[in-house]
Amino acid sequence: KLHGDALLKGIQAMGLETFGDLRHKMNNVLGVVIPNGVNGDQVRKLMLEDFGIEIGTSFGPLHGKVWRIGTMGYNARKDCVMQTLSALEAVLNYLKFTTTQGAAMQAAWDHYRTEATL
């Protein structure tokens, strides 16, 4: 739950929309609406090739409309969440979808600092 919520805070700080009712959000997978004008498959390709990070696509009528970003198993770690947010922000900015530089990382880190027991 800690890592899923940190990812959510970062995604929201980037100005991205989540898919579905957050009251029913799973802790280990977050659906993110692909912004208009952004090629979701290109984002996935750049994240994998340039950062070694794989995010999922959706199937059926949601294909090309929603990414699935997981925080489970090995990826249920603070460093993985922070790297994923940083890479996604960099790729989106590269593709001319403007985000506030560092906002996602700051929001996730703030969440970790206030919610985690060290």
N, C-alpha and C positions, 0 to 999 in steps of 0.2 A: 504494500500500500504506500509506503514512504516514497519509493522510487516512481511509482505510477503517478502519484500526486505531484512530485517534483517535475516530471515530464509535462504534466498538464499545465502547471504554472508557467513553464517555459514556453510552451506552445501558445498559450493565451497571451503572454507578453510579446510574442512576435506578431500578434494581431491575427493569428490563424483561428479558424473556426473548428470546433470539435464536432464530430458526427454523433448524433444520438443524444438522448436525455442523460445528462451527467448524474442524475440520481441513480441510474442503473449502470454506470460505468464499471467495467471490469478493472481490477487493480493491475493486471499485467499486460493489457493491450489497450491502446488509445486510438480511436478512429479520428483522423484529421481530414477535413474537407480540403481538397486540392484547390488552391485559389484560381479564380478565373484568369485565363491567359497564361497559366503555368502548365508546362508539359510535365505531368506527374512521372511518366516513365523516364524522361530525361533527368529529372531530379534524382530518381532512384539509381539511375546509371552512374551519374557523377558521384553520388555519395558512396556507392560501392567501389568504383574504380579509383577515386581520388582519396577516399578516407577509410575504405575497408568496412563500411557500415551498410548493412542491408536493412531496408524498410520494406514492408509488404504493400502489395496492391490489394485491391478488392476484386471480387468476382461478380459475374452477372451484371445486373443493371447498375451496380456501383463501380464497376471497373472504370478506371480513369477519372473517378470522382472523389475517391477516398483512399488515403494511405492508412495502413495499420502499422503502428510503431509499438514494439513489444518491450516490456521490462520484466522478463522472466528468465529463470535459470542464470546463466553466466552474466546476462545483461541487467540483472537486478542488482546493480551496483551504482554508486554515485558517479564514479569516473565514466562509466558507460553512458549514463544519462547526460552528463555534461558534454561529453564528446559528441553525442548524437545531436544535441541542441546546437552546439557550435557548428558542426558540419552542415546541418540543415539551414541554419542562418546564412552561412557563407555561400552555399549553393544557391539559395533563393536570391540573395543579393547579386550574385554573379549573373543570374538569369533576369535581372532587372526587376525583381519583386522586392520592393523596398521594405526592410524591417529596421527597427531601431537597433543599431549595433550594440551588442552586449546585453540587451534587455532580457533575452531568454535565459542566458547564463546567470544573470543577476537574480532573476525571479526564482530559478531553481535553487540556487545557492542559498538565497534567503529562506526558502522553504526548508532546506536541509538544516540550516543553522537554528531555526526555530522549532522544528519538529523532531529532529533526531536526538536520541540520547547517546552521548559520546562516551 
